[in-house]
Structure formats: C-alpha cells, structure tokens
C-alpha cells in the first residue's frame, strides 16, 4: 500500500496552485466543521518535553476514519543559527486498517492552520466592521495571520511592530497588497487596532500588551507564548475580557490563562462555533482568543491537504511498508533479501 509523501516544496506548490487566500478559505471551513463535530474526536493535551533551548511536542487526534499525529518543536533561538523556530512533520493514517496514508512536511501547514484558527475565532468574536488589524510580532506567523483574518473581516489597514526591524521589512515585502502602517511600539499598534494579533516568541511572563492600551470593542488573538511560564498579555486584560480557548486542559498549562486561572475562561471555541454559547454580544466588550494550537487543527489541515494532494496529483507515491503475499510471514522479508 503506497504512502503519499509531501515534501516542503510539494506543500508550498499545492498552496500556490490553489491560492493562499483560497486555500485558507477551505481550511477555515474544514476547521469549523471539525469544531462542530468536537465530541466525535479523541484527543489529549499534547505531551511536551521541555529543554533549556526549546520544546519537543507530539500532537495526536482521531475520529472514526482518520488518525493524525504531528511532531513539532519550538526553538526560539534557531533563527540565530539560520534555522526555523518551528518545524513539523505530520502523519495521516486510516483508522480502519492502521496504515498510514500520508507523511507530510507540516511546517507550512502549522502556520496555515494556526492562522485558520485565528480566523475562525475572529469570525465569531470580532465586530463585523473591524477594519484595522494590528500585529505585534512580525515573525514567521505574521503574514498567514494577516491573510486569514482578512478573509473573514474587511481589513482596510494593517498596523504592525516588531523589535527586529528586519522582521518588519520582511513583512512589508510579503504584504505589499495591504495598506500598511509601521508603528513604533506595541502600544501604538494596540491603541489603533480593532483586531489585535500578538505573535511574539519571548520567554517568560511578559506584558507585551497592557490593559490600559486596549480600546473597548477590541478583539485579541493571542497566538504567541504557548508554554508554561510564557505569556504575552497583561493579566488584567483577561480579567476584563470574554476569554475563549481551544481546549481548556491544554490552555490552563500553556495559555495566557495560566496567569489568572481557568475561571477566567468563558468558553472553548467549539462551543461558540456550534452555537452552544454566544460569541460577541456587544460592541464594547473586549474579546480574547487565547490560542495555543491543538491537534484538531492539525487533523483539519492534514485531511484537507491529503484530499487536495490526491485531486491535483501532488507528492510522491512511496512503497514505504511491507507488501507480503502471506501477511503472517513477516520473516520472509529477511529470507527474501538474504
């Protein structure tokens, strides 16, 4: 049984063929479908091994048809060595047989699915007339976040800031289709934003954004941090906002809410998407999506990509596993090679 192998270039080629915006549209729709089916999935908080230089994680999830697992790292110091901070490999398997169907570089897919999650949260929590998007941290995630949010809200201007001027220059080159305004501080970005994205990778319990900077009616997608003892937002923001998380068991360990406790959480995202709880209920309330990234988002990305790769003939068909005339005679492989 052949396994479809998608290298990094194959994934990029597929996204380019579909179009980044159109690919994200489909991924956003797939993720919404998964969130409505939340109770049909088997999932656990991701096991993580922490080291002085970073973290290694494994993220498994399954329904009755597909099992998906992703191995991913987070090493903030890697760019100084010419390496990506985050790289990932995903495997999609068939539950009925246990056989893998696809092995894919999931580095690009991780950025896309993270952006799709922000877009889903924005769709249900941000004001409909939100026209100014602010981004604090213009690293590897920033372009995907910007495009994804613009698919669900009428973004007229993007205001952005990063401590690294080269990161802002990179963002400007990639986002030339948007009306851009470079800010001089995180405060300037926050005070201008209808929708605010925080995507920083610094260690420690930081206050990248302070409560007094946040205007009434702002929606915040807090996608950085994502480790025990590593946060971005002033805890007072969470205490005064409607806070939505992806998966409470995981968020209480890795999310912004580790600074204030789970009692600050209004809902998990699936409850909002399914209609079990209302999203935004007034123009003035502040809403926060405390995103840490969960395996269900990878399941959505891997199944969606697998279907598109098959449709467009992208990737390699690899004979990776044993093919035996007698499935009980595994030793015959050795005898045959000998």
C-alpha atoms as a printed R data frame, in Angstrom:
    type eleno elety resid chain resno       x       y      z
1   ATOM     1    CA   UNK     A     1   0.000   0.000  0.000
2   ATOM     2    CA   UNK     A     2   1.643   3.222 -1.199
3   ATOM     3    CA   UNK     A     3   2.023   6.215  1.107
4   ATOM     4    CA   UNK     A     4   1.762   9.748 -0.270
5   ATOM     5    CA   UNK     A     5   4.861  11.734  0.631
6   ATOM     6    CA   UNK     A     6   4.588  15.524  0.625
7   ATOM     7    CA   UNK     A     7   7.876  17.353  0.909
8   ATOM     8    CA   UNK     A     8   8.025  21.010  1.913
9   ATOM     9    CA   UNK     A     9   8.150  22.066 -1.732
10  ATOM    10    CA   UNK     A    10   5.131  19.897 -2.554
11  ATOM    11    CA   UNK     A    11   3.038  21.567  0.157
12  ATOM    12    CA   UNK     A    12   4.113  25.028 -0.995
13  ATOM    13    CA   UNK     A    13   3.364  24.117 -4.627
14  ATOM    14    CA   UNK     A    14  -0.109  22.897 -3.685
15  ATOM    15    CA   UNK     A    15  -0.919  26.063 -1.728
16  ATOM    16    CA   UNK     A    16   0.373  28.219 -4.579
17  ATOM    17    CA   UNK     A    17  -1.697  26.281 -7.113
18  ATOM    18    CA   UNK     A    18  -4.891  26.751 -5.086
19  ATOM    19    CA   UNK     A    19  -4.011  30.314 -3.999
20  ATOM    20    CA   UNK     A    20  -3.124  31.243 -0.412
21  ATOM    21    CA   UNK     A    21  -6.424  33.001  0.262
22  ATOM    22    CA   UNK     A    22  -8.496  30.262 -1.336
23  ATOM    23    CA   UNK     A    23  -6.537  27.547  0.472
24  ATOM    24    CA   UNK     A    24  -7.205  29.324  3.752
25  ATOM    25    CA   UNK     A    25 -10.903  29.665  2.902
26  ATOM    26    CA   UNK     A    26 -11.174  25.908  2.566
27  ATOM    27    CA   UNK     A    27  -9.120  25.273  5.685
28  ATOM    28    CA   UNK     A    28 -11.223  27.708  7.726
29  ATOM    29    CA   UNK     A    29 -14.351  25.907  6.556
30  ATOM    30    CA   UNK     A    30 -12.851  22.488  7.375
31  ATOM    31    CA   UNK     A    31 -11.836  23.646 10.849
32  ATOM    32    CA   UNK     A    32 -15.327  24.993 11.547
33  ATOM    33    CA   UNK     A    33 -16.755  21.607 10.538
34  ATOM    34    CA   UNK     A    34 -14.345  19.874 12.935
35  ATOM    35    CA   UNK     A    35 -15.265  22.193 15.802
36  ATOM    36    CA   UNK     A    36 -18.962  21.469 15.263
37  ATOM    37    CA   UNK     A    37 -18.083  17.746 15.464
38  ATOM    38    CA   UNK     A    38 -15.951  18.267 18.592
39  ATOM    39    CA   UNK     A    39 -17.460  15.386 20.568
40  ATOM    40    CA   UNK     A    40 -16.704  12.918 17.759
41  ATOM    41    CA   UNK     A    41 -12.930  13.262 18.185
42  ATOM    42    CA   UNK     A    42 -10.485  11.586 20.534
43  ATOM    43    CA   UNK     A    43  -7.809  13.995 21.709
44  ATOM    44    CA   UNK     A    44  -5.492  14.577 24.648
45  ATOM    45    CA   UNK     A    45  -3.379  17.593 25.641
46  ATOM    46    CA   UNK     A    46  -0.117  17.352 23.744
47  ATOM    47    CA   UNK     A    47   2.774  15.667 25.578
48  ATOM    48    CA   UNK     A    48   5.700  18.096 25.685
49  ATOM    49    CA   UNK     A    49   9.344  17.710 26.635
50  ATOM    50    CA   UNK     A    50  10.967  20.993 27.651
51  ATOM    51    CA   UNK     A    51  14.672  21.771 27.350
52  ATOM    52    CA   UNK     A    52  16.766  24.893 28.013
53  ATOM    53    CA   UNK     A    53  16.818  25.622 24.282
54  ATOM    54    CA   UNK     A    54  13.201  24.770 23.410
55  ATOM    55    CA   UNK     A    55  10.426  22.184 23.385
56  ATOM    56    CA   UNK     A    56   9.533  18.983 21.519
57  ATOM    57    CA   UNK     A    57   5.866  18.015 21.234
58  ATOM    58    CA   UNK     A    58   3.653  15.295 19.794
59  ATOM    59    CA   UNK     A    59   0.004  16.013 18.903
60  ATOM    60    CA   UNK     A    60  -2.351  13.034 18.301
61  ATOM    61    CA   UNK     A    61  -6.065  13.153 17.407
62  ATOM    62    CA   UNK     A    62  -8.571  10.836 15.740
63  ATOM    63    CA   UNK     A    63 -12.148  10.367 14.656
64  ATOM    64    CA   UNK     A    64 -13.519   7.025 13.419
65  ATOM    65    CA   UNK     A    65 -11.982   7.437  9.950
66  ATOM    66    CA   UNK     A    66  -8.621   9.174 10.236
67  ATOM    67    CA   UNK     A    67  -5.860   9.247 12.840
68  ATOM    68    CA   UNK     A    68  -3.449  12.184 12.664
69  ATOM    69    CA   UNK     A    69  -0.303  12.921 14.603
70  ATOM    70    CA   UNK     A    70   2.192  15.764 14.334
71  ATOM    71    CA   UNK     A    71   5.692  16.048 15.747
72  ATOM    72    CA   UNK     A    72   6.691  19.682 16.239
73  ATOM    73    CA   UNK     A    73   9.335  21.737 18.006
74  ATOM    74    CA   UNK     A    74   9.649  25.269 19.301
75  ATOM    75    CA   UNK     A    75  13.197  26.667 19.490
76  ATOM    76    CA   UNK     A    76  13.181  30.493 19.694
77  ATOM    77    CA   UNK     A    77  16.966  30.698 19.279
78  ATOM    78    CA   UNK     A    78  17.075  28.793 15.989
79  ATOM    79    CA   UNK     A    79  16.928  31.820 13.633
80  ATOM    80    CA   UNK     A    80  20.268  32.952 15.065
81  ATOM    81    CA   UNK     A    81  21.689  29.708 13.652
82  ATOM    82    CA   UNK     A    82  19.923  30.044 10.317
83  ATOM    83    CA   UNK     A    83  17.191  27.560 11.290
84  ATOM    84    CA   UNK     A    84  13.417  27.862 11.615
85  ATOM    85    CA   UNK     A    85  11.999  28.284 15.120
86  ATOM    86    CA   UNK     A    86   9.264  25.766 14.345
87  ATOM    87    CA   UNK     A    87   9.395  22.722 12.061
88  ATOM    88    CA   UNK     A    88   6.886  19.896 11.948
89  ATOM    89    CA   UNK     A    89   6.113  16.526 10.363
90  ATOM    90    CA   UNK     A    90   2.563  15.186 10.105
91  ATOM    91    CA   UNK     A    91   1.257  11.660  9.539
92  ATOM    92    CA   UNK     A    92  -2.291  10.803  8.459
93  ATOM    93    CA   UNK     A    93  -3.413   7.198  8.882
94  ATOM    94    CA   UNK     A    94  -6.534   5.199  8.098
95  ATOM    95    CA   UNK     A    95  -8.275   4.044 11.273
96  ATOM    96    CA   UNK     A    96  -9.867   1.012  9.578
97  ATOM    97    CA   UNK     A    97  -6.513  -0.626  8.772
98  ATOM    98    CA   UNK     A    98  -3.997   1.396 10.792
99  ATOM    99    CA   UNK     A    99  -1.993   2.002  7.616
100 ATOM   100    CA   UNK     A   100  -0.505   5.462  7.013
101 ATOM   101    CA   UNK     A   101  -1.921   7.333  4.032
102 ATOM   102    CA   UNK     A   102   0.321  10.403  4.007
103 ATOM   103    CA   UNK     A   103   3.534  11.689  5.516
104 ATOM   104    CA   UNK     A   104   3.920  15.437  5.060
105 ATOM   105    CA   UNK     A   105   6.155  18.288  5.992
106 ATOM   106    CA   UNK     A   106   3.802  20.194  8.272
107 ATOM   107    CA   UNK     A   107   5.872  23.313  8.849
108 ATOM   108    CA   UNK     A   108   3.929  25.445  6.388
109 ATOM   109    CA   UNK     A   109   0.694  23.680  7.355
110 ATOM   110    CA   UNK     A   110   1.256  24.602 11.005
111 ATOM   111    CA   UNK     A   111   1.371  28.285 10.114
112 ATOM   112    CA   UNK     A   112  -1.705  27.947  7.903
113 ATOM   113    CA   UNK     A   113  -3.783  26.038 10.454
114 ATOM   114    CA   UNK     A   114  -2.804  28.467 13.227
115 ATOM   115    CA   UNK     A   115  -3.949  31.316 11.000
116 ATOM   116    CA   UNK     A   116  -7.180  29.480 10.186
117 ATOM   117    CA   UNK     A   117  -7.902  29.069 13.913
118 ATOM   118    CA   UNK     A   118  -7.418  32.809 14.436
119 ATOM   119    CA   UNK     A   119  -9.753  33.485 11.525
120 ATOM   120    CA   UNK     A   120 -12.466  31.242 12.968
121 ATOM   121    CA   UNK     A   121 -12.206  32.974 16.344
122 ATOM   122    CA   UNK     A   122 -12.238  36.386 14.652
123 ATOM   123    CA   UNK     A   123 -15.326  35.442 12.650
124 ATOM   124    CA   UNK     A   124 -17.304  34.780 15.837
125 ATOM   125    CA   UNK     A   125 -15.766  37.290 18.238
126 ATOM   126    CA   UNK     A   126 -14.677  40.441 16.380
127 ATOM   127    CA   UNK     A   127 -17.008  43.304 15.459
128 ATOM   128    CA   UNK     A   128 -18.340  42.981 11.912
129 ATOM   129    CA   UNK     A   129 -16.974  46.394 10.939
130 ATOM   130    CA   UNK     A   130 -13.437  45.758 12.232
131 ATOM   131    CA   UNK     A   131 -11.220  47.478  9.677
132 ATOM   132    CA   UNK     A   132  -7.858  47.959 11.403
133 ATOM   133    CA   UNK     A   133  -5.750  44.880 12.050
134 ATOM   134    CA   UNK     A   134  -2.797  45.212 14.407
135 ATOM   135    CA   UNK     A   135   0.088  42.756 14.652
136 ATOM   136    CA   UNK     A   136   2.700  42.746 17.405
137 ATOM   137    CA   UNK     A   137   5.443  40.399 16.254
138 ATOM   138    CA   UNK     A   138   6.074  40.100 12.507
139 ATOM   139    CA   UNK     A   139   7.871  36.765 12.531
140 ATOM   140    CA   UNK     A   140   7.083  33.614 10.573
141 ATOM   141    CA   UNK     A   141   3.380  33.527 11.507
142 ATOM   142    CA   UNK     A   142   2.501  37.141 10.728
143 ATOM   143    CA   UNK     A   143   1.712  37.025  7.001
144 ATOM   144    CA   UNK     A   144  -0.530  33.977  7.358
145 ATOM   145    CA   UNK     A   145  -2.398  35.596 10.245
146 ATOM   146    CA   UNK     A   146  -2.926  38.777  8.259
147 ATOM   147    CA   UNK     A   147  -4.279  36.997  5.178
148 ATOM   148    CA   UNK     A   148  -6.506  34.631  7.178
149 ATOM   149    CA   UNK     A   149  -8.139  37.387  9.236
150 ATOM   150    CA   UNK     A   150  -8.718  39.414  6.071
151 ATOM   151    CA   UNK     A   151 -10.808  36.511  4.705
152 ATOM   152    CA   UNK     A   152 -13.387  36.967  7.479
153 ATOM   153    CA   UNK     A   153 -13.283  40.732  8.197
154 ATOM   154    CA   UNK     A   154 -12.958  43.816  5.943
155 ATOM   155    CA   UNK     A   155  -9.352  44.701  6.797
156 ATOM   156    CA   UNK     A   156  -8.605  48.178  5.467
157 ATOM   157    CA   UNK     A   157  -5.264  48.792  7.185
158 ATOM   158    CA   UNK     A   158  -2.585  46.724  8.911
159 ATOM   159    CA   UNK     A   159  -0.581  48.347 11.717
160 ATOM   160    CA   UNK     A   160   2.448  46.373 12.894
161 ATOM   161    CA   UNK     A   161   5.506  46.390 15.134
162 ATOM   162    CA   UNK     A   162   8.428  44.115 15.888
163 ATOM   163    CA   UNK     A   163  11.557  44.651 17.955
164 ATOM   164    CA   UNK     A   164  13.545  43.400 14.939
165 ATOM   165    CA   UNK     A   165  13.469  45.937 12.061
166 ATOM   166    CA   UNK     A   166  14.422  43.174  9.615
167 ATOM   167    CA   UNK     A   167  11.276  41.256 10.546
168 ATOM   168    CA   UNK     A   168   9.183  44.319  9.731
169 ATOM   169    CA   UNK     A   169  10.978  44.770  6.404
170 ATOM   170    CA   UNK     A   170  10.283  41.128  5.552
171 ATOM   171    CA   UNK     A   171   6.617  41.576  6.463
172 ATOM   172    CA   UNK     A   172   6.372  44.681  4.272
173 ATOM   173    CA   UNK     A   173   7.804  42.838  1.248
174 ATOM   174    CA   UNK     A   174   5.394  39.948  1.645
175 ATOM   175    CA   UNK     A   175   2.276  42.016  2.378
176 ATOM   176    CA   UNK     A   176   2.517  44.642 -0.368
177 ATOM   177    CA   UNK     A   177  -1.139  44.046 -1.304
178 ATOM   178    CA   UNK     A   178  -2.319  45.525  2.017
179 ATOM   179    CA   UNK     A   179  -2.333  49.113  3.206
180 ATOM   180    CA   UNK     A   180   0.465  49.001  5.761
181 ATOM   181    CA   UNK     A   181   1.481  51.313  8.597
182 ATOM   182    CA   UNK     A   182   4.654  50.640 10.550
183 ATOM   183    CA   UNK     A   183   4.304  51.546 14.238
184 ATOM   184    CA   UNK     A   184   6.983  52.487 16.720
185 ATOM   185    CA   UNK     A   185   5.765  50.380 19.634
186 ATOM   186    CA   UNK     A   186   3.358  47.674 20.749
187 ATOM   187    CA   UNK     A   187   1.333  50.399 22.444
188 ATOM   188    CA   UNK     A   188   0.850  52.298 19.183
189 ATOM   189    CA   UNK     A   189  -0.343  49.121 17.468
190 ATOM   190    CA   UNK     A   190  -2.741  48.229 20.276
191 ATOM   191    CA   UNK     A   191  -4.316  51.672 20.525
192 ATOM   192    CA   UNK     A   192  -5.027  51.696 16.776
193 ATOM   193    CA   UNK     A   193  -6.456  48.177 16.443
194 ATOM   194    CA   UNK     A   194  -9.948  46.794 16.066
195 ATOM   195    CA   UNK     A   195  -8.415  43.311 15.859
196 ATOM   196    CA   UNK     A   196  -5.059  42.718 17.551
197 ATOM   197    CA   UNK     A   197  -2.749  39.745 16.989
198 ATOM   198    CA   UNK     A   198   0.117  39.092 19.387
199 ATOM   199    CA   UNK     A   199   2.692  36.699 17.949
200 ATOM   200    CA   UNK     A   200   5.867  37.038 19.984
201 ATOM   201    CA   UNK     A   201   8.290  34.297 20.969
202 ATOM   202    CA   UNK     A   202   9.978  35.796 24.022
203 ATOM   203    CA   UNK     A   203  10.438  33.725 27.154
204 ATOM   204    CA   UNK     A   204   8.837  34.497 30.499
205 ATOM   205    CA   UNK     A   205   5.600  36.028 31.744
206 ATOM   206    CA   UNK     A   206   5.715  39.207 29.693
207 ATOM   207    CA   UNK     A   207   3.229  42.037 29.336
208 ATOM   208    CA   UNK     A   208   3.681  42.811 25.661
209 ATOM   209    CA   UNK     A   209   0.217  44.404 25.684
210 ATOM   210    CA   UNK     A   210  -1.129  46.287 28.710
211 ATOM   211    CA   UNK     A   211  -4.765  46.641 29.702
212 ATOM   212    CA   UNK     A   212  -4.835  50.452 29.540
213 ATOM   213    CA   UNK     A   213  -3.844  50.378 25.845
214 ATOM   214    CA   UNK     A   214  -6.793  48.207 24.756
215 ATOM   215    CA   UNK     A   215  -9.828  50.042 23.417
216 ATOM   216    CA   UNK     A   216 -13.406  48.901 24.146
217 ATOM   217    CA   UNK     A   217 -14.628  46.508 21.453
218 ATOM   218    CA   UNK     A   218 -11.188  45.162 20.560
219 ATOM   219    CA   UNK     A   219 -10.757  41.512 19.682
220 ATOM   220    CA   UNK     A   220  -7.362  39.950 20.503
221 ATOM   221    CA   UNK     A   221  -5.873  36.781 19.008
222 ATOM   222    CA   UNK     A   222  -3.062  35.872 21.416
223 ATOM   223    CA   UNK     A   223  -1.107  33.251 19.456
224 ATOM   224    CA   UNK     A   224   2.419  33.683 20.907
225 ATOM   225    CA   UNK     A   225   3.677  32.404 24.233
226 ATOM   226    CA   UNK     A   226   2.348  28.836 24.344
227 ATOM   227    CA   UNK     A   227   4.459  27.241 27.066
228 ATOM   228    CA   UNK     A   228   4.355  27.012 30.848
229 ATOM   229    CA   UNK     A   229   5.614  30.303 32.245
230 ATOM   230    CA   UNK     A   230   5.500  32.003 28.832
231 ATOM   231    CA   UNK     A   231   2.773  34.594 28.168
232 ATOM   232    CA   UNK     A   232   2.180  37.909 26.360
233 ATOM   233    CA   UNK     A   233  -0.850  39.700 27.793
234 ATOM   234    CA   UNK     A   234  -1.355  41.783 30.906
235 ATOM   235    CA   UNK     A   235  -3.490  39.541 33.163
236 ATOM   236    CA   UNK     A   236  -5.872  42.472 33.680
237 ATOM   237    CA   UNK     A   237  -6.895  42.138 30.031
238 ATOM   238    CA   UNK     A   238  -8.072  38.594 30.693
239 ATOM   239    CA   UNK     A   239  -9.911  39.593 33.847
240 ATOM   240    CA   UNK     A   240 -11.915  42.220 31.966
241 ATOM   241    CA   UNK     A   241 -12.492  40.318 28.695
242 ATOM   242    CA   UNK     A   242 -14.572  37.484 27.299
243 ATOM   243    CA   UNK     A   243 -11.890  34.783 27.012
244 ATOM   244    CA   UNK     A   244 -12.202  31.847 24.607
245 ATOM   245    CA   UNK     A   245  -9.714  28.962 24.422
246 ATOM   246    CA   UNK     A   246  -9.370  25.974 22.103
247 ATOM   247    CA   UNK     A   247  -9.015  23.203 24.684
248 ATOM   248    CA   UNK     A   248  -9.179  24.110 28.355
249 ATOM   249    CA   UNK     A   249  -6.998  21.232 29.596
250 ATOM   250    CA   UNK     A   250  -4.151  22.383 27.379
251 ATOM   251    CA   UNK     A   251  -4.722  26.134 27.705
252 ATOM   252    CA   UNK     A   252  -4.517  26.079 31.504
253 ATOM   253    CA   UNK     A   253  -0.937  24.765 31.220
254 ATOM   254    CA   UNK     A   254   0.347  26.677 28.189
255 ATOM   255    CA   UNK     A   255  -2.007  29.580 27.524
256 ATOM   256    CA   UNK     A   256  -2.429  33.130 28.731
257 ATOM   257    CA   UNK     A   257  -4.906  31.886 31.338
258 ATOM   258    CA   UNK     A   258  -2.098  30.284 33.353
259 ATOM   259    CA   UNK     A   259  -1.688  33.768 34.867
260 ATOM   260    CA   UNK     A   260  -5.318  34.077 36.000
261 ATOM   261    CA   UNK     A   261  -6.723  30.556 36.296
262 ATOM   262    CA   UNK     A   262  -9.372  28.630 34.332
263 ATOM   263    CA   UNK     A   263 -12.211  30.544 35.985
264 ATOM   264    CA   UNK     A   264 -11.420  33.419 33.589
265 ATOM   265    CA   UNK     A   265 -12.482  31.290 30.592
266 ATOM   266    CA   UNK     A   266 -15.891  31.963 29.078
267 ATOM   267    CA   UNK     A   267 -15.926  29.103 26.553
268 ATOM   268    CA   UNK     A   268 -13.971  26.718 24.383
269 ATOM   269    CA   UNK     A   269 -14.027  27.669 20.715
270 ATOM   270    CA   UNK     A   270 -16.152  24.683 19.684
271 ATOM   271    CA   UNK     A   271 -18.929  25.903 21.978
272 ATOM   272    CA   UNK     A   272 -19.024  29.252 20.159
273 ATOM   273    CA   UNK     A   273 -18.875  27.727 16.660
274 ATOM   274    CA   UNK     A   274 -21.572  25.145 17.434
275 ATOM   275    CA   UNK     A   275 -23.887  27.774 18.915
276 ATOM   276    CA   UNK     A   276 -23.833  26.317 22.434
277 ATOM   277    CA   UNK     A   277 -22.717  29.746 23.702
278 ATOM   278    CA   UNK     A   278 -22.949  33.155 22.021
279 ATOM   279    CA   UNK     A   279 -19.803  34.893 20.790
280 ATOM   280    CA   UNK     A   280 -19.655  38.677 20.839
281 ATOM   281    CA   UNK     A   281 -22.784  40.165 22.389
282 ATOM   282    CA   UNK     A   282 -21.959  43.891 22.418
283 ATOM   283    CA   UNK     A   283 -19.826  46.406 20.537
284 ATOM   284    CA   UNK     A   284 -17.955  47.449 23.664
285 ATOM   285    CA   UNK     A   285 -16.834  44.123 25.116
286 ATOM   286    CA   UNK     A   286 -13.226  43.058 24.755
287 ATOM   287    CA   UNK     A   287 -12.775  39.515 23.465
288 ATOM   288    CA   UNK     A   288  -9.658  37.351 23.651
289 ATOM   289    CA   UNK     A   289  -8.849  34.153 21.776
290 ATOM   290    CA   UNK     A   290  -6.159  32.502 23.913
291 ATOM   291    CA   UNK     A   291  -4.708  30.202 21.248
292 ATOM   292    CA   UNK     A   292  -2.095  27.542 21.960
293 ATOM   293    CA   UNK     A   293  -2.641  25.310 18.919
294 ATOM   294    CA   UNK     A   294  -4.326  21.923 19.257
295 ATOM   295    CA   UNK     A   295  -4.199  18.608 17.430
296 ATOM   296    CA   UNK     A   296  -7.689  19.033 15.975
297 ATOM   297    CA   UNK     A   297  -6.375  21.929 13.887
298 ATOM   298    CA   UNK     A   298  -3.682  19.621 12.508
299 ATOM   299    CA   UNK     A   299  -6.295  16.961 11.727
300 ATOM   300    CA   UNK     A   300  -8.219  19.561  9.727
301 ATOM   301    CA   UNK     A   301  -5.071  20.661  7.879
302 ATOM   302    CA   UNK     A   302  -3.800  17.157  7.144
303 ATOM   303    CA   UNK     A   303  -7.112  15.732  5.909
304 ATOM   304    CA   UNK     A   304  -7.777  18.844  3.819
305 ATOM   305    CA   UNK     A   305  -4.277  18.729  2.298
306 ATOM   306    CA   UNK     A   306  -4.489  14.988  1.647
307 ATOM   307    CA   UNK     A   307  -7.685  15.414 -0.344
308 ATOM   308    CA   UNK     A   308  -6.248  18.301 -2.377
309 ATOM   309    CA   UNK     A   309  -2.946  16.470 -2.985
310 ATOM   310    CA   UNK     A   310  -4.794  13.456 -4.369
311 ATOM   311    CA   UNK     A   311  -7.051  15.641 -6.508
312 ATOM   312    CA   UNK     A   312  -4.125  17.556 -8.030
313 ATOM   313    CA   UNK     A   313  -1.615  14.694 -8.138
314 ATOM   314    CA   UNK     A   314   0.859  16.415 -5.836
315 ATOM   315    CA   UNK     A   315   3.504  14.440 -3.919
316 ATOM   316    CA   UNK     A   316   5.221  11.094 -4.343
317 ATOM   317    CA   UNK     A   317   3.638   7.661 -4.018
318 ATOM   318    CA   UNK     A   318   6.169   5.720 -1.934
319 ATOM   319    CA   UNK     A   319   6.195   1.969 -1.206
320 ATOM   320    CA   UNK     A   320   7.140   2.502  2.407
321 ATOM   321    CA   UNK     A   321   5.555  -0.517  4.104
322 ATOM   322    CA   UNK     A   322   5.870  -4.293  3.665
323 ATOM   323    CA   UNK     A   323   3.813  -5.918  0.893
324 ATOM   324    CA   UNK     A   324   3.563  -9.632  1.691
325 ATOM   325    CA   UNK     A   325   1.753 -12.476 -0.040
326 ATOM   326    CA   UNK     A   326   1.345 -14.019  3.417
327 ATOM   327    CA   UNK     A   327   0.683 -11.251  5.977
328 ATOM   328    CA   UNK     A   328   1.614 -13.631  8.801
329 ATOM   329    CA   UNK     A   329   5.078 -14.274  7.383
330 ATOM   330    CA   UNK     A   330   6.983 -11.057  8.165
331 ATOM   331    CA   UNK     A   331  10.237 -13.050  8.414
332 ATOM   332    CA   UNK     A   332  10.005 -13.750  4.694
333 ATOM   333    CA   UNK     A   333  11.251 -10.205  4.066
334 ATOM   334    CA   UNK     A   334  14.589 -11.110  5.625
335 ATOM   335    CA   UNK     A   335  14.741 -14.503  3.918
336 ATOM   336    CA   UNK     A   336  13.978 -12.878  0.555
337 ATOM   337    CA   UNK     A   337  16.650 -10.209  0.992
338 ATOM   338    CA   UNK     A   338  19.189 -12.790  2.066
